[in-house]
Amino acid sequence: MLKKVTWPINPKRTAVVVVDMQGIFCNPEEPLYVPSTVDIIEPIQRLTQTARSHHMPVVYLRHVVRGDGSDTGRFRDLYPDADSQFAQDHPAIDVIDSLYPQKGDIVVDKLFYSGFHNTDLDVILRMKDIDTVIVCGTVTNVCCETTIRDGVHREYKMIALSDANAAMPYPDMGYGEISAEQVQRIALSAIAYEFGEVTTTADIIERIEHANV
């Protein structure tokens, strides 16, 4: 297997970013449910527990809007129900109970796909002297990948976890239906070739636990 880069892990300079593991994406009754999120909950639990035990920052991203139409813009063009589905008072925008932020964790709300766009995520990471960011959550090729692209543009060493990022299937938009598995494979391949490192949760946990610092 071709691997272009393997970043060294220094727990003192590495953060975990959990992307959009909110009810709206993780609960089957919600309209934007991503079925494969069920498979990444346990790996993310193991990763965040390991990170906390090594005093690494754990940052949760949430996609949240005001709900009055003043901040959705182009996002509302793509998702006409955005102002109701992502409103700050909607219970489904909270992080799911099984991954709920613990004391000391950081929650960053964002208005669009990237965790860096018009948020203080970059300031938070730089204040903590972070240079390496491990990304997990959903959706692999949307908010996760956009955050990774923005991160590498800011000179962070970005790492995506192949078994802790969840993709979604796509209907026929003129090019045929695409399964979640196909989307996942293409997204991870693009990340690994263009933007950073892709590895497994088990590998990154081992590297954190055996880091020479």
Contacts in CASP RR format, 6 or more apart in sequence:
PFRMAT RR
TARGET T0000
AUTHOR 0000-0000-0000
METHOD contacts of the structure
MODEL  1
MLKKVTWPINPKRTAVVVVDMQGIFCNPEEPLYVPSTVDIIEPIQRLTQT
ARSHHMPVVYLRHVVRGDGSDTGRFRDLYPDADSQFAQDHPAIDVIDSLY
PQKGDIVVDKLFYSGFHNTDLDVILRMKDIDTVIVCGTVTNVCCETTIRD
GVHREYKMIALSDANAAMPYPDMGYGEISAEQVQRIALSAIAYEFGEVTT
TADIIERIEHANV
2 192 0 8 1.000
3 192 0 8 1.000
3 197 0 8 1.000
4 192 0 8 1.000
4 193 0 8 1.000
4 196 0 8 1.000
5 196 0 8 1.000
5 197 0 8 1.000
6 197 0 8 1.000
6 199 0 8 1.000
7 132 0 8 1.000
7 157 0 8 1.000
7 159 0 8 1.000
7 196 0 8 1.000
7 197 0 8 1.000
9 132 0 8 1.000
9 204 0 8 1.000
9 207 0 8 1.000
9 208 0 8 1.000
9 211 0 8 1.000
10 132 0 8 1.000
10 211 0 8 1.000
10 213 0 8 1.000
11 51 0 8 1.000
11 54 0 8 1.000
11 55 0 8 1.000
11 56 0 8 1.000
11 208 0 8 1.000
11 211 0 8 1.000
11 213 0 8 1.000
12 55 0 8 1.000
12 56 0 8 1.000
12 129 0 8 1.000
12 213 0 8 1.000
13 129 0 8 1.000
13 130 0 8 1.000
13 131 0 8 1.000
13 132 0 8 1.000
14 56 0 8 1.000
14 130 0 8 1.000
14 131 0 8 1.000
14 132 0 8 1.000
14 133 0 8 1.000
14 134 0 8 1.000
14 208 0 8 1.000
15 51 0 8 1.000
15 56 0 8 1.000
15 57 0 8 1.000
15 58 0 8 1.000
15 59 0 8 1.000
15 125 0 8 1.000
15 128 0 8 1.000
15 130 0 8 1.000
15 132 0 8 1.000
15 133 0 8 1.000
15 134 0 8 1.000
16 47 0 8 1.000
16 48 0 8 1.000
16 51 0 8 1.000
16 56 0 8 1.000
16 57 0 8 1.000
16 58 0 8 1.000
16 59 0 8 1.000
16 133 0 8 1.000
16 134 0 8 1.000
16 136 0 8 1.000
17 59 0 8 1.000
17 60 0 8 1.000
17 61 0 8 1.000
17 115 0 8 1.000
17 121 0 8 1.000
17 133 0 8 1.000
17 134 0 8 1.000
17 135 0 8 1.000
17 136 0 8 1.000
17 147 0 8 1.000
18 44 0 8 1.000
18 48 0 8 1.000
18 58 0 8 1.000
18 59 0 8 1.000
18 60 0 8 1.000
18 61 0 8 1.000
18 95 0 8 1.000
18 99 0 8 1.000
18 136 0 8 1.000
18 137 0 8 1.000
19 61 0 8 1.000
19 115 0 8 1.000
19 135 0 8 1.000
19 136 0 8 1.000
19 137 0 8 1.000
19 138 0 8 1.000
19 143 0 8 1.000
19 144 0 8 1.000
19 147 0 8 1.000
19 165 0 8 1.000
20 61 0 8 1.000
20 62 0 8 1.000
20 63 0 8 1.000
20 137 0 8 1.000
20 138 0 8 1.000
20 139 0 8 1.000
20 143 0 8 1.000
21 37 0 8 1.000
21 41 0 8 1.000
21 44 0 8 1.000
21 60 0 8 1.000
21 95 0 8 1.000
21 96 0 8 1.000
21 99 0 8 1.000
21 137 0 8 1.000
21 138 0 8 1.000
22 62 0 8 1.000
22 63 0 8 1.000
22 92 0 8 1.000
22 93 0 8 1.000
22 94 0 8 1.000
22 95 0 8 1.000
22 96 0 8 1.000
23 30 0 8 1.000
23 92 0 8 1.000
23 93 0 8 1.000
23 94 0 8 1.000
23 95 0 8 1.000
23 96 0 8 1.000
24 30 0 8 1.000
24 31 0 8 1.000
24 32 0 8 1.000
24 33 0 8 1.000
24 63 0 8 1.000
24 85 0 8 1.000
24 86 0 8 1.000
24 90 0 8 1.000
24 92 0 8 1.000
24 93 0 8 1.000
25 32 0 8 1.000
25 33 0 8 1.000
25 34 0 8 1.000
25 37 0 8 1.000
25 138 0 8 1.000
25 139 0 8 1.000
26 33 0 8 1.000
26 34 0 8 1.000
26 37 0 8 1.000
26 38 0 8 1.000
26 41 0 8 1.000
26 96 0 8 1.000
26 138 0 8 1.000
27 33 0 8 1.000
27 92 0 8 1.000
27 96 0 8 1.000
28 35 0 8 1.000
30 92 0 8 1.000
31 81 0 8 1.000
31 85 0 8 1.000
32 85 0 8 1.000
34 138 0 8 1.000
34 139 0 8 1.000
34 166 0 8 1.000
34 167 0 8 1.000
34 168 0 8 1.000
34 180 0 8 1.000
35 168 0 8 1.000
35 180 0 8 1.000
36 138 0 8 1.000
36 166 0 8 1.000
36 167 0 8 1.000
36 168 0 8 1.000
36 180 0 8 1.000
36 184 0 8 1.000
37 137 0 8 1.000
37 138 0 8 1.000
37 166 0 8 1.000
39 163 0 8 1.000
39 166 0 8 1.000
40 136 0 8 1.000
40 137 0 8 1.000
40 138 0 8 1.000
40 163 0 8 1.000
40 164 0 8 1.000
40 165 0 8 1.000
40 166 0 8 1.000
41 96 0 8 1.000
41 98 0 8 1.000
41 99 0 8 1.000
43 136 0 8 1.000
43 161 0 8 1.000
43 163 0 8 1.000
43 164 0 8 1.000
43 201 0 8 1.000
44 99 0 8 1.000
44 136 0 8 1.000
44 137 0 8 1.000
44 164 0 8 1.000
44 201 0 8 1.000
45 98 0 8 1.000
45 99 0 8 1.000
46 201 0 8 1.000
46 205 0 8 1.000
47 134 0 8 1.000
47 136 0 8 1.000
47 161 0 8 1.000
47 164 0 8 1.000
47 201 0 8 1.000
47 204 0 8 1.000
47 205 0 8 1.000
48 58 0 8 1.000
48 99 0 8 1.000
48 105 0 8 1.000
50 205 0 8 1.000
50 208 0 8 1.000
50 209 0 8 1.000
51 57 0 8 1.000
51 58 0 8 1.000
51 134 0 8 1.000
51 208 0 8 1.000
52 58 0 8 1.000
52 102 0 8 1.000
52 105 0 8 1.000
54 208 0 8 1.000
54 209 0 8 1.000
56 208 0 8 1.000
57 106 0 8 1.000
57 124 0 8 1.000
57 125 0 8 1.000
57 128 0 8 1.000
57 130 0 8 1.000
58 101 0 8 1.000
58 102 0 8 1.000
58 104 0 8 1.000
58 105 0 8 1.000
58 106 0 8 1.000
59 105 0 8 1.000
59 106 0 8 1.000
59 107 0 8 1.000
59 108 0 8 1.000
59 121 0 8 1.000
59 124 0 8 1.000
59 125 0 8 1.000
60 95 0 8 1.000
60 99 0 8 1.000
60 101 0 8 1.000
60 105 0 8 1.000
60 106 0 8 1.000
60 107 0 8 1.000
60 108 0 8 1.000
61 108 0 8 1.000
61 109 0 8 1.000
61 110 0 8 1.000
61 115 0 8 1.000
61 121 0 8 1.000
61 143 0 8 1.000
61 147 0 8 1.000
62 93 0 8 1.000
62 94 0 8 1.000
62 95 0 8 1.000
62 107 0 8 1.000
62 108 0 8 1.000
62 109 0 8 1.000
62 110 0 8 1.000
63 86 0 8 1.000
63 93 0 8 1.000
63 109 0 8 1.000
63 110 0 8 1.000
63 111 0 8 1.000
63 112 0 8 1.000
63 143 0 8 1.000
64 86 0 8 1.000
64 87 0 8 1.000
64 88 0 8 1.000
64 93 0 8 1.000
64 109 0 8 1.000
64 110 0 8 1.000
64 111 0 8 1.000
65 71 0 8 1.000
65 72 0 8 1.000
65 75 0 8 1.000
65 82 0 8 1.000
65 83 0 8 1.000
65 86 0 8 1.000
65 87 0 8 1.000
65 88 0 8 1.000
65 111 0 8 1.000
66 83 0 8 1.000
66 87 0 8 1.000
66 88 0 8 1.000
67 83 0 8 1.000
67 84 0 8 1.000
67 86 0 8 1.000
67 87 0 8 1.000
67 88 0 8 1.000
68 83 0 8 1.000
69 76 0 8 1.000
69 83 0 8 1.000
71 111 0 8 1.000
72 82 0 8 1.000
72 83 0 8 1.000
72 86 0 8 1.000
72 111 0 8 1.000
74 112 0 8 1.000
75 82 0 8 1.000
75 111 0 8 1.000
75 112 0 8 1.000
76 82 0 8 1.000
76 83 0 8 1.000
79 85 0 8 1.000
84 90 0 8 1.000
85 92 0 8 1.000
86 93 0 8 1.000
87 93 0 8 1.000
88 109 0 8 1.000
94 100 0 8 1.000
95 101 0 8 1.000
95 107 0 8 1.000
101 107 0 8 1.000
106 124 0 8 1.000
108 115 0 8 1.000
108 119 0 8 1.000
108 120 0 8 1.000
108 121 0 8 1.000
108 124 0 8 1.000
109 119 0 8 1.000
110 117 0 8 1.000
110 118 0 8 1.000
110 119 0 8 1.000
110 121 0 8 1.000
111 117 0 8 1.000
111 118 0 8 1.000
112 118 0 8 1.000
113 142 0 8 1.000
113 143 0 8 1.000
113 146 0 8 1.000
113 147 0 8 1.000
114 143 0 8 1.000
114 146 0 8 1.000
114 147 0 8 1.000
114 149 0 8 1.000
114 150 0 8 1.000
115 121 0 8 1.000
115 143 0 8 1.000
115 146 0 8 1.000
115 147 0 8 1.000
115 150 0 8 1.000
116 122 0 8 1.000
116 147 0 8 1.000
116 150 0 8 1.000
116 151 0 8 1.000
116 154 0 8 1.000
117 150 0 8 1.000
122 154 0 8 1.000
125 133 0 8 1.000
125 156 0 8 1.000
130 156 0 8 1.000
131 155 0 8 1.000
131 156 0 8 1.000
131 157 0 8 1.000
132 156 0 8 1.000
132 157 0 8 1.000
132 158 0 8 1.000
132 159 0 8 1.000
133 151 0 8 1.000
133 156 0 8 1.000
133 157 0 8 1.000
133 158 0 8 1.000
133 159 0 8 1.000
134 159 0 8 1.000
134 161 0 8 1.000
134 204 0 8 1.000
135 144 0 8 1.000
135 147 0 8 1.000
135 148 0 8 1.000
135 158 0 8 1.000
135 159 0 8 1.000
135 160 0 8 1.000
135 161 0 8 1.000
135 165 0 8 1.000
136 144 0 8 1.000
136 160 0 8 1.000
136 161 0 8 1.000
136 164 0 8 1.000
136 165 0 8 1.000
136 201 0 8 1.000
137 144 0 8 1.000
137 164 0 8 1.000
137 165 0 8 1.000
137 166 0 8 1.000
138 144 0 8 1.000
138 165 0 8 1.000
138 166 0 8 1.000
138 167 0 8 1.000
138 168 0 8 1.000
139 166 0 8 1.000
139 167 0 8 1.000
139 168 0 8 1.000
140 160 0 8 1.000
140 165 0 8 1.000
140 166 0 8 1.000
140 167 0 8 1.000
140 183 0 8 1.000
140 184 0 8 1.000
140 187 0 8 1.000
140 188 0 8 1.000
141 167 0 8 1.000
141 183 0 8 1.000
141 184 0 8 1.000
141 186 0 8 1.000
141 187 0 8 1.000
144 160 0 8 1.000
144 165 0 8 1.000
144 187 0 8 1.000
145 160 0 8 1.000
145 187 0 8 1.000
145 190 0 8 1.000
145 191 0 8 1.000
145 195 0 8 1.000
148 158 0 8 1.000
148 160 0 8 1.000
148 191 0 8 1.000
148 195 0 8 1.000
148 196 0 8 1.000
149 195 0 8 1.000
151 158 0 8 1.000
152 158 0 8 1.000
152 195 0 8 1.000
152 196 0 8 1.000
157 196 0 8 1.000
157 197 0 8 1.000
158 191 0 8 1.000
158 195 0 8 1.000
158 196 0 8 1.000
158 197 0 8 1.000
159 196 0 8 1.000
159 197 0 8 1.000
159 198 0 8 1.000
159 199 0 8 1.000
159 204 0 8 1.000
160 188 0 8 1.000
160 191 0 8 1.000
160 192 0 8 1.000
160 196 0 8 1.000
160 197 0 8 1.000
160 198 0 8 1.000
161 198 0 8 1.000
161 199 0 8 1.000
161 200 0 8 1.000
161 201 0 8 1.000
161 204 0 8 1.000
162 184 0 8 1.000
162 188 0 8 1.000
162 198 0 8 1.000
162 199 0 8 1.000
162 200 0 8 1.000
163 200 0 8 1.000
163 201 0 8 1.000
164 201 0 8 1.000
165 184 0 8 1.000
165 187 0 8 1.000
165 188 0 8 1.000
166 180 0 8 1.000
166 184 0 8 1.000
167 180 0 8 1.000
167 181 0 8 1.000
167 183 0 8 1.000
167 184 0 8 1.000
167 187 0 8 1.000
168 180 0 8 1.000
168 183 0 8 1.000
169 177 0 8 1.000
169 178 0 8 1.000
169 179 0 8 1.000
169 180 0 8 1.000
169 183 0 8 1.000
170 177 0 8 1.000
170 178 0 8 1.000
170 183 0 8 1.000
171 177 0 8 1.000
188 198 0 8 1.000
191 198 0 8 1.000
192 198 0 8 1.000
END
